[in-house]
Each structure stands twice: as structure tokens, then as C-alpha cells.
Amino acid sequence: MSAYKKIKCNFVNKDSLIKALKVIGLNPICLEEAQSLRGYKNDIRSEKAEIIVPKEQLNELFTGLSNDLGFKWNEAENKYDMICSDYDKANKMDERVIQAYAKTVLEEALEEQGYKIKINIEESELKNRKQAQINIVARKIV
């Protein structure tokens, strides 16, 4: 049974987080009240989250023996903490989500300011099992 770790992140915008998860092919479940996460054997864990990516999605797309991935609102810090199992962390699920969130937030901010964005990677490539480096170039004619 993999232990869960709370990973401090700067996920401050729920909509951007949901969009980032969808960019990498995940379809999270959003809940009003936090629910328990499930381990790879379908065991109910003590860790709870308001945004849950079911382990079946992670298994299919990335790791094969995943646990649920969760995001719990941290009231004191006004941001989401990621709750990720040791197994999924070893398979870089945390890094993949952080990368997708950073890409999403940067694109949103740049577009809002009127920049044209060029990215070196297609969204379909972000769904691959291997991570890739992302380069974002923004231009604005003034």
C-alpha cells in the first residue's frame, strides 16, 4: 500500500487546475465536500479531497497501478494541496500536473494581456507517458 504525500503547490485557481488536468487527458471529479481517496486495491484511505482524479484514469493513461489523485483546498493558505501517492509521485504524476498547471496559467495570463503565444509542444504530447520540456514564447506588438 503506497503512502500518500501532501505536496505543496501554488494551485490557487480551481478553473485553471481543472483545465490543466484536462490538458493532460484527465477528467477530475469536483465535489462540494471532501471525500476519501482510494488506493490501488480500491481500499478507502483516510486522505480526503474536493477534486479527485480516479485511479482508473491514471492507470489507463500513465502508470498502471495508481491510487486516486486528490486536491484539497488549504483554507489557511488559499490554495490547493495535491495529495499524491508515493507510487504516483515516483512515476512523476505530481510533476506532470504542476507542469500542465503552469502552462495553463501562463497561457491564460498572456492571452489576457494580448500576447500571441507560441508553444513548442502540442497538448496531445502532454498526454504521453514521457514528459517533455515546454518552451513558451509570447509576443505582443505595441
N, CA, C and O atoms as a DFTB+ gen file, in Angstrom:
568 C
 N C O
     1  1       0.845      -1.163       0.000
     2  2       0.000       0.000       0.000
     3  2       0.899       1.238       0.000
     4  3       1.730       1.398       0.894
     5  1       0.742       2.100      -0.981
     6  2       1.529       3.328      -1.069
     7  2       1.013       4.361      -0.084
     8  3      -0.194       4.521       0.096
     9  1       1.931       5.050       0.542
    10  2       1.556       6.154       1.422
    11  2       1.245       7.377       0.571
    12  3       1.838       7.581      -0.488
    13  1       0.317       8.176       1.045
    14  2       0.017       9.438       0.378
    15  2       0.893      10.532       0.951
    16  3       1.220      10.526       2.138
    17  1       1.268      11.470       0.100
    18  2       2.039      12.640       0.492
    19  2       1.243      13.885       0.130
    20  3       0.615      13.943      -0.928
    21  1       1.271      14.876       1.007
    22  2       0.685      16.174       0.675
    23  2       1.780      16.988       0.004
    24  3       2.847      17.202       0.579
    25  1       1.514      17.435      -1.200
    26  2       2.505      18.180      -1.970
    27  2       2.045      19.629      -2.046
    28  3       0.982      19.928      -2.590
    29  1       2.849      20.514      -1.500
    30  2       2.524      21.939      -1.531
    31  2       2.717      22.454      -2.954
    32  3       3.771      22.270      -3.561
    33  1       1.687      23.095      -3.463
    34  2       1.711      23.642      -4.818
    35  2       1.103      25.035      -4.778
    36  3       0.540      25.444      -3.762
    37  1       1.212      25.738      -5.847
    38  2       0.574      27.043      -5.949
    39  2      -0.642      26.970      -6.862
    40  3      -0.803      27.782      -7.773
    41  1      -1.484      25.996      -6.605
    42  2      -2.730      25.856      -7.353
    43  2      -3.772      26.735      -6.679
    44  3      -4.450      26.296      -5.750
    45  1      -3.900      27.963      -7.139
    46  2      -4.797      28.911      -6.485
    47  2      -6.122      29.077      -7.216
    48  3      -7.095      29.558      -6.633
    49  1      -6.170      28.688      -8.470
    50  2      -7.368      28.879      -9.274
    51  2      -7.956      27.526      -9.650
    52  3      -7.339      26.749     -10.379
    53  1      -9.153      27.252      -9.146
    54  2      -9.794      25.959      -9.384
    55  2     -10.033      25.716     -10.871
    56  3      -9.757      24.625     -11.370
    57  1     -10.542      26.719     -11.583
    58  2     -10.822      26.544     -13.012
    59  2      -9.553      26.230     -13.799
    60  3      -9.569      25.390     -14.698
    61  1      -8.461      26.901     -13.463
    62  2      -7.186      26.638     -14.141
    63  2      -6.671      25.241     -13.820
    64  3      -6.101      24.571     -14.681
    65  1      -6.872      24.807     -12.584
    66  2      -6.461      23.460     -12.195
    67  2      -7.252      22.410     -12.971
    68  3      -6.678      21.448     -13.482
    69  1      -8.560      22.594     -13.059
    70  2      -9.404      21.655     -13.806
    71  2      -8.985      21.631     -15.273
    72  3      -8.879      20.567     -15.882
    73  1      -8.751      22.808     -15.829
    74  2      -8.325      22.908     -17.233
    75  2      -6.976      22.203     -17.437
    76  3      -6.788      21.503     -18.432
    77  1      -6.054      22.384     -16.511
    78  2      -4.734      21.748     -16.608
    79  2      -4.859      20.230     -16.572
    80  3      -4.199      19.529     -17.338
    81  1      -5.702      19.730     -15.685
    82  2      -5.905      18.282     -15.615
    83  2      -6.489      17.756     -16.921
    84  3      -6.119      16.673     -17.375
    85  1      -7.387      18.506     -17.518
    86  2      -7.989      18.084     -18.789
    87  2      -6.964      18.130     -19.923
    88  3      -7.012      17.311     -20.841
    89  1      -6.035      19.091     -19.857
    90  2      -4.982      19.189     -20.872
    91  2      -4.175      17.898     -20.952
    92  3      -3.766      17.490     -22.039
    93  1      -3.943      17.252     -19.806
    94  2      -3.165      16.013     -19.821
    95  2      -4.057      14.775     -19.905
    96  3      -3.610      13.656     -19.654
    97  1      -5.317      14.990     -20.258
    98  2      -6.197      13.862     -20.542
    99  2      -7.006      13.341     -19.371
   100  3      -7.646      12.295     -19.483
   101  1      -6.991      14.049     -18.250
   102  2      -7.705      13.600     -17.064
   103  2      -9.045      14.314     -16.947
   104  3      -9.191      15.452     -17.392
   105  1     -10.009      13.648     -16.354
   106  2     -11.339      14.217     -16.171
   107  2     -11.679      14.155     -14.684
   108  3     -12.266      13.176     -14.222
   109  1     -11.313      15.196     -13.933
   110  2     -11.475      15.164     -12.478
   111  2     -12.938      15.239     -12.042
   112  3     -13.804      15.742     -12.759
   113  1     -13.174      14.723     -10.851
   114  2     -14.479      14.816     -10.217
   115  2     -14.394      15.943      -9.193
   116  3     -13.530      15.925      -8.317
   117  1     -15.287      16.920      -9.301
   118  2     -15.306      18.052      -8.377
   119  2     -16.455      17.866      -7.391
   120  3     -17.596      17.623      -7.783
   121  1     -16.133      17.986      -6.113
   122  2     -17.099      17.716      -5.049
   123  2     -17.262      18.932      -4.149
   124  3     -16.321      19.705      -3.964
   125  1     -18.453      19.102      -3.590
   126  2     -18.698      20.174      -2.628
   127  2     -17.982      19.884      -1.311
   128  3     -17.386      20.776      -0.708
   129  1     -18.046      18.639      -0.876
   130  2     -17.385      18.216       0.354
   131  2     -16.307      17.191       0.021
   132  3     -16.475      16.359      -0.872
   133  1     -15.219      17.263       0.741
   134  2     -14.109      16.338       0.509
   135  2     -14.546      14.895       0.755
   136  3     -15.283      14.597       1.695
   137  1     -14.072      14.017      -0.114
   138  2     -14.336      12.584       0.031
   139  2     -13.013      11.835       0.116
   140  3     -11.970      12.336      -0.303
   141  1     -13.075      10.639       0.660
   142  2     -11.879       9.810       0.811
   143  2     -11.332       9.376      -0.543
   144  3     -12.078       9.123      -1.488
   145  1     -10.017       9.299      -0.605
   146  2      -9.348       8.778      -1.793
   147  2      -9.282       7.258      -1.692
   148  3      -9.404       6.689      -0.607
   149  1      -9.085       6.607      -2.847
   150  2      -8.978       5.145      -2.890
   151  2      -7.564       4.751      -3.283
   152  3      -6.921       5.391      -4.116
   153  1      -7.104       3.684      -2.659
   154  2      -5.810       3.123      -3.002
   155  2      -5.928       2.213      -4.216
   156  3      -7.022       2.011      -4.742
   157  1      -4.815       1.671      -4.656
   158  2      -4.820       0.871      -5.877
   159  2      -5.630      -0.418      -5.746
   160  3      -6.058      -0.984      -6.752
   161  1      -5.842      -0.884      -4.519
   162  2      -6.664      -2.080      -4.308
   163  2      -8.124      -1.718      -4.000
   164  3      -8.888      -2.552      -3.514
   165  1      -8.498      -0.472      -4.287
   166  2      -9.836       0.062      -4.026
   167  2     -10.100       0.274      -2.546
   168  3     -11.245       0.485      -2.146
   169  1      -9.057       0.219      -1.727
   170  2      -9.224       0.459      -0.297
   171  2      -9.484       1.945      -0.058
   172  3      -8.906       2.805      -0.724
   173  1     -10.359       2.231       0.899
   174  2     -10.689       3.612       1.237
   175  2      -9.599       4.144       2.162
   176  3      -9.273       3.536       3.182
   177  1      -9.049       5.283       1.785
   178  2      -7.947       5.874       2.541
   179  2      -8.461       7.008       3.428
   180  3      -9.568       7.508       3.226
   181  1      -7.668       7.401       4.390
   182  2      -8.070       8.472       5.310
   183  2      -7.937       9.858       4.678
   184  3      -8.582      10.803       5.132
   185  1      -7.117       9.993       3.646
   186  2      -6.922      11.271       2.978
   187  2      -8.173      11.629       2.183
   188  3      -8.782      10.771       1.543
   189  1      -8.550      12.912       2.231
   190  2      -9.753      13.382       1.545
   191  2      -9.421      14.557       0.648
   192  3      -8.446      15.274       0.872
   193  1     -10.254      14.746      -0.383
   194  2     -10.049      15.847      -1.310
   195  2     -11.372      16.263      -1.950
   196  3     -12.307      15.469      -2.055
   197  1     -11.428      17.518      -2.372
   198  2     -12.610      18.042      -3.074
   199  2     -12.525      17.824      -4.583
   200  3     -13.551      17.762      -5.260
   201  1     -11.321      17.710      -5.105
   202  2     -11.112      17.409      -6.527
   203  2     -10.361      16.077      -6.577
   204  3      -9.278      15.933      -6.009
   205  1     -10.961      15.113      -7.266
   206  2     -10.367      13.771      -7.313
   207  2     -10.236      13.305      -8.758
   208  3     -11.174      13.397      -9.549
   209  1      -9.055      12.807      -9.077
   210  2      -8.836      12.119     -10.342
   211  2      -8.842      10.632     -10.002
   212  3      -7.943      10.151      -9.311
   213  1      -9.851       9.897     -10.482
   214  2      -9.923       8.469     -10.163
   215  2      -8.711       7.705     -10.681
   216  3      -8.187       7.985     -11.760
   217  1      -8.287       6.747      -9.892
   218  2      -7.102       5.951     -10.208
   219  2      -7.210       5.272     -11.562
   220  3      -6.196       5.054     -12.225
   221  1      -8.423       4.934     -11.984
   222  2      -8.605       4.269     -13.283
   223  2      -8.097       5.137     -14.437
   224  3      -7.544       4.623     -15.409
   225  1      -8.286       6.451     -14.326
   226  2      -7.791       7.353     -15.367
   227  2      -6.267       7.383     -15.400
   228  3      -5.658       7.346     -16.469
   229  1      -5.665       7.451     -14.229
   230  2      -4.199       7.453     -14.157
   231  2      -3.633       6.137     -14.663
   232  3      -2.617       6.116     -15.357
   233  1      -4.300       5.029     -14.310
   234  2      -3.851       3.712     -14.769
   235  2      -3.850       3.635     -16.289
   236  3      -2.884       3.183     -16.904
   237  1      -4.940       4.079     -16.877
   238  2      -5.099       3.979     -18.330
   239  2      -4.096       4.845     -19.080
   240  3      -3.535       4.420     -20.089
   241  1      -3.874       6.053     -18.591
   242  2      -3.040       6.996     -19.326
   243  2      -1.558       6.961     -18.967
   244  3      -0.706       7.201     -19.823
   245  1      -1.244       6.660     -17.692
   246  2       0.137       6.886     -17.277
   247  2       0.817       5.741     -16.536
   248  3       1.859       5.269     -16.990
   249  1       0.273       5.278     -15.419
   250  2       1.094       4.493     -14.509
   251  2       0.760       3.014     -14.390
   252  3       1.662       2.208     -14.163
   253  1      -0.490       2.633     -14.533
   254  2      -0.835       1.225     -14.461
   255  2      -1.247       0.696     -13.103
   256  3      -2.052      -0.233     -13.046
   257  1      -0.742       1.233     -12.015
   258  2      -1.102       0.746     -10.673
   259  2      -1.357       1.915      -9.731
   260  3      -0.912       1.905      -8.583
   261  1      -2.056       2.892     -10.205
   262  2      -2.226       4.138      -9.467
   263  2      -3.213       4.060      -8.321
   264  3      -4.006       3.126      -8.198
   265  1      -3.126       5.080      -7.495
   266  2      -4.092       5.406      -6.462
   267  2      -4.832       6.657      -6.950
   268  3      -4.379       7.317      -7.885
   269  1      -5.963       6.985      -6.324
   270  2      -6.610       8.241      -6.669
   271  2      -5.638       9.394      -6.428
   272  3      -4.785       9.332      -5.542
   273  1      -5.782      10.437      -7.226
   274  2      -5.013      11.663      -7.063
   275  2      -5.994      12.716      -6.568
   276  3      -7.072      12.872      -7.142
   277  1      -5.638      13.442      -5.510
   278  2      -6.579      14.405      -4.948
   279  2      -6.010      15.799      -4.814
   280  3      -4.796      16.006      -4.792
   281  1      -6.933      16.759      -4.723
   282  2      -6.582      18.155      -4.499
   283  2      -7.495      18.678      -3.403
   284  3      -8.714      18.724      -3.561
   285  1      -6.889      19.070      -2.290
   286  2      -7.619      19.500      -1.094
   287  2      -7.399      20.987      -0.889
   288  3      -6.263      21.461      -0.870
   289  1      -8.497      21.723      -0.733
   290  2      -8.392      23.161      -0.512
   291  2      -7.758      23.423       0.854
   292  3      -8.219      22.906       1.871
   293  1      -6.704      24.227       0.866
   294  2      -5.998      24.617       2.081
   295  2      -6.482      26.019       2.433
   296  3      -6.009      27.011       1.880
   297  1      -7.428      26.082       3.357
   298  2      -8.069      27.349       3.733
   299  2      -7.056      28.366       4.253
   300  3      -7.144      29.548       3.923
   301  1      -6.104      27.923       5.054
   302  2      -5.123      28.827       5.659
   303  2      -4.239      29.501       4.614
   304  3      -3.839      30.653       4.784
   305  1      -3.933      28.781       3.529
   306  2      -3.028      29.315       2.506
   307  2      -3.739      29.729       1.224
   308  3      -3.100      30.215       0.290
   309  1      -5.058      29.542       1.170
   310  2      -5.860      29.902      -0.007
   311  2      -5.333      29.288      -1.300
   312  3      -5.171      29.966      -2.314
   313  1      -5.073      27.986      -1.231
   314  2      -4.645      27.260      -2.427
   315  2      -4.875      25.774      -2.204
   316  3      -5.131      25.329      -1.085
   317  1      -4.781      25.019      -3.285
   318  2      -4.966      23.573      -3.213
   319  2      -3.643      22.881      -2.920
   320  3      -2.596      23.255      -3.449
   321  1      -3.713      21.868      -2.069
   322  2      -2.596      20.946      -1.871
   323  2      -2.886      19.709      -2.704
   324  3      -4.027      19.250      -2.760
   325  1      -1.875      19.174      -3.344
   326  2      -2.023      17.929      -4.094
   327  2      -1.777      16.767      -3.136
   328  3      -0.838      16.795      -2.340
   329  1      -2.625      15.753      -3.220
   330  2      -2.446      14.548      -2.419
   331  2      -2.153      13.422      -3.411
   332  3      -3.022      12.988      -4.168
   333  1      -0.913      12.971      -3.382
   334  2      -0.402      12.041      -4.386
   335  2       0.301      10.880      -3.679
   336  3       1.045      11.089      -2.720
   337  1       0.065       9.679      -4.149
   338  2       0.705       8.511      -3.535
   339  2       2.196       8.465      -3.880
   340  3       2.640       9.044      -4.872
   341  1       2.948       7.765      -3.041
   342  2       4.371       7.571      -3.316
   343  2       4.581       6.955      -4.697
   344  3       5.473       7.360      -5.443
   345  1       3.748       5.975      -5.022
   346  2       3.873       5.295      -6.315
   347  2       3.677       6.278      -7.467
   348  3       4.475       6.317      -8.403
   349  1       2.608       7.069      -7.389
   350  2       2.338       8.020      -8.465
   351  2       3.385       9.129      -8.518
   352  3       3.719       9.620      -9.596
   353  1       3.897       9.520      -7.363
   354  2       4.980      10.513      -7.327
   355  2       6.233       9.944      -7.979
   356  3       6.916      10.649      -8.722
   357  1       6.543       8.679      -7.712
   358  2       7.702       8.043      -8.342
   359  2       7.546       7.989      -9.863
   360  3       8.533       7.981     -10.598
   361  1       6.287       7.954     -10.325
   362  2       6.005       7.975     -11.756
   363  2       5.749       9.383     -12.284
   364  3       5.242       9.567     -13.390
   365  1       6.112      10.373     -11.465
   366  2       6.112      11.789     -11.839
   367  2       4.738      12.388     -12.144
   368  3       4.639      13.350     -12.906
   369  1       3.674      11.825     -11.553
   370  2       2.349      12.416     -11.759
   371  2       2.289      13.826     -11.185
   372  3       1.660      14.705     -11.775
   373  1       2.929      14.052     -10.051
   374  2       2.921      15.384      -9.454
   375  2       3.576      16.401     -10.389
   376  3       3.047      17.494     -10.591
   377  1       4.717      16.043     -10.953
   378  2       5.421      16.943     -11.869
   379  2       4.602      17.212     -13.124
   380  3       4.572      18.336     -13.627
   381  1       3.941      16.178     -13.624
   382  2       3.123      16.316     -14.822
   383  2       1.979      17.317     -14.581
   384  3       1.701      18.158     -15.436
   385  1       1.323      17.225     -13.423
   386  2       0.219      18.129     -13.109
   387  2       0.733      19.548     -12.892
   388  3       0.128      20.505     -13.375
   389  1       1.839      19.693     -12.173
   390  2       2.414      21.024     -11.941
   391  2       2.798      21.666     -13.267
   392  3       2.558      22.856     -13.468
   393  1       3.386      20.901     -14.167
   394  2       3.777      21.415     -15.483
   395  2       2.546      21.864     -16.276
   396  3       2.555      22.939     -16.877
   397  1       1.506      21.057     -16.278
   398  2       0.285      21.406     -17.019
   399  2      -0.371      22.646     -16.416
   400  3      -0.880      23.496     -17.147
   401  1      -0.363      22.756     -15.085
   402  2      -0.956      23.923     -14.433
   403  2      -0.160      25.185     -14.777
   404  3      -0.747      26.218     -15.101
   405  1       1.153      25.107     -14.709
   406  2       1.995      26.265     -15.044
   407  2       1.746      26.705     -16.485
   408  3       1.616      27.899     -16.754
   409  1       1.681      25.757     -17.402
   410  2       1.409      26.063     -18.810
   411  2       0.054      26.744     -18.952
   412  3      -0.067      27.750     -19.651
   413  1      -0.950      26.209     -18.301
   414  2      -2.311      26.750     -18.397
   415  2      -2.382      28.171     -17.846
   416  3      -2.941      29.059     -18.490
   417  1      -1.823      28.387     -16.673
   418  2      -1.876      29.705     -16.036
   419  2      -1.098      30.735     -16.851
   420  3      -1.552      31.866     -17.021
   421  1       0.071      30.347     -17.355
   422  2       0.855      31.269     -18.186
   423  2       0.102      31.652     -19.455
   424  3       0.043      32.826     -19.820
   425  1      -0.464      30.669     -20.115
   426  2      -1.223      30.952     -21.340
   427  2      -2.399      31.891     -21.055
   428  3      -2.632      32.847     -21.795
   429  1      -3.124      31.613     -19.994
   430  2      -4.273      32.454     -19.650
   431  2      -3.852      33.892     -19.373
   432  3      -4.488      34.829     -19.855
   433  1      -2.787      34.070     -18.603
   434  2      -2.318      35.414     -18.253
   435  2      -1.803      36.162     -19.485
   436  3      -2.091      37.345     -19.666
   437  1      -1.048      35.470     -20.320
   438  2      -0.510      36.117     -21.518
   439  2      -1.618      36.487     -22.508
   440  3      -1.606      37.582     -23.071
   441  1      -2.557      35.593     -22.716
   442  2      -3.668      35.882     -23.622
   443  2      -4.494      37.060     -23.116
   444  3      -4.948      37.893     -23.901
   445  1      -4.682      37.122     -21.808
   446  2      -5.440      38.222     -21.200
   447  2      -4.771      39.567     -21.451
   448  3      -5.445      40.592     -21.553
   449  1      -3.449      39.563     -21.551
   450  2      -2.680      40.789     -21.785
   451  2      -2.452      41.068     -23.275
   452  3      -1.745      42.009     -23.634
   453  1      -3.057      40.242     -24.140
   454  2      -2.975      40.486     -25.569
   455  2      -1.757      39.925     -26.275
   456  3      -1.446      40.341     -27.391
   457  1      -1.067      38.997     -25.651
   458  2       0.108      38.387     -26.268
   459  2      -0.299      37.248     -27.183
   460  3      -1.283      36.550     -26.940
   461  1       0.485      37.076     -28.245
   462  2       0.353      35.896     -29.093
   463  2       1.343      34.876     -28.560
   464  3       2.493      35.200     -28.263
   465  1       0.881      33.645     -28.446
   466  2       1.679      32.617     -27.790
   467  2       2.077      31.540     -28.783
   468  3       1.273      31.097     -29.603
   469  1       3.326      31.133     -28.691
   470  2       3.820      30.014     -29.473
   471  2       4.413      29.010     -28.492
   472  3       5.279      29.351     -27.687
   473  1       3.939      27.769     -28.567
   474  2       4.387      26.727     -27.664
   475  2       5.022      25.616     -28.483
   476  3       4.546      25.289     -29.570
   477  1       6.096      25.037     -27.963
   478  2       6.843      24.036     -28.709
   479  2       6.246      22.634     -28.611
   480  3       6.820      21.689     -29.152
   481  1       5.112      22.479     -27.935
   482  2       4.572      21.149     -27.717
   483  2       3.053      21.181     -27.909
   484  3       2.377      22.119     -27.485
   485  1       2.547      20.156     -28.544
   486  2       1.104      20.026     -28.723
   487  2       0.503      19.442     -27.444
   488  3       1.159      18.686     -26.728
   489  1      -0.747      19.801     -27.168
   490  2      -1.397      19.268     -25.964
   491  2      -1.444      17.744     -25.984
   492  3      -1.372      17.108     -24.933
   493  1      -1.564      17.157     -27.166
   494  2      -1.601      15.691     -27.244
   495  2      -0.295      15.072     -26.740
   496  3      -0.296      13.965     -26.202
   497  1       0.818      15.791     -26.916
   498  2       2.103      15.288     -26.436
   499  2       2.196      15.312     -24.915
   500  3       2.936      14.519     -24.332
   501  1       1.457      16.209     -24.262
   502  2       1.450      16.265     -22.801
   503  2       0.784      15.030     -22.202
   504  3       0.994      14.705     -21.034
   505  1      -0.020      14.346     -23.014
   506  2      -0.715      13.154     -22.553
   507  2       0.152      11.899     -22.652
   508  3      -0.231      10.844     -22.145
   509  1       1.292      11.999     -23.287
   510  2       2.188      10.854     -23.419
   511  2       2.751      10.455     -22.070
   512  3       2.775      11.251     -21.132
   513  1       3.201       9.220     -21.984
   514  2       3.784       8.733     -20.731
   515  2       5.087       9.442     -20.391
   516  3       5.410       9.599     -19.214
   517  1       5.834       9.870     -21.389
   518  2       7.092      10.564     -21.134
   519  2       6.845      12.066     -21.108
   520  3       6.136      12.611     -21.953
   521  1       7.443      12.721     -20.123
   522  2       7.310      14.162     -20.022
   523  2       8.243      14.838     -21.015
   524  3       9.291      14.300     -21.373
   525  1       7.849      16.013     -21.447
   526  2       8.669      16.800     -22.351
   527  2       8.854      18.191     -21.771
   528  3       8.042      18.658     -20.973
   529  1       9.915      18.837     -22.175
   530  2      10.143      20.205     -21.750
   531  2       9.259      21.116     -22.584
   532  3       9.095      20.909     -23.787
   533  1       8.687      22.130     -21.932
   534  2       7.809      23.069     -22.621
   535  2       8.515      24.409     -22.727
   536  3       9.040      24.930     -21.743
   537  1       8.520      24.961     -23.935
   538  2       9.016      26.313     -24.164
   539  2       7.842      27.153     -24.632
   540  3       7.142      26.786     -25.575
   541  1       7.629      28.285     -23.967
   542  2       6.546      29.195     -24.337
   543  2       7.168      30.507     -24.777
   544  3       7.967      31.094     -24.049
   545  1       6.804      30.968     -25.966
   546  2       7.273      32.244     -26.477
   547  2       6.047      33.131     -26.631
   548  3       5.062      32.735     -27.253
   549  1       6.108      34.338     -26.060
   550  2       4.988      35.281     -26.139
   551  2       5.448      36.564     -26.815
   552  3       6.515      37.098     -26.510
   553  1       4.624      37.050     -27.739
   554  2       4.956      38.283     -28.456
   555  2       3.765      39.210     -28.446
   556  3       2.615      38.781     -28.541
   557  1       4.061      40.480     -28.330
   558  2       2.996      41.479     -28.366
   559  2       3.520      42.673     -29.150
   560  3       4.589      43.211     -28.863
   561  1       2.753      43.063     -30.127
   562  2       3.136      44.238     -30.920
   563  2       2.487      45.451     -30.263
   564  3       1.275      45.499     -30.058
   565  1       3.335      46.433     -29.938
   566  2       2.825      47.635     -29.278
   567  2       3.071      48.863     -30.116
   568  3       2.707      49.968     -29.715
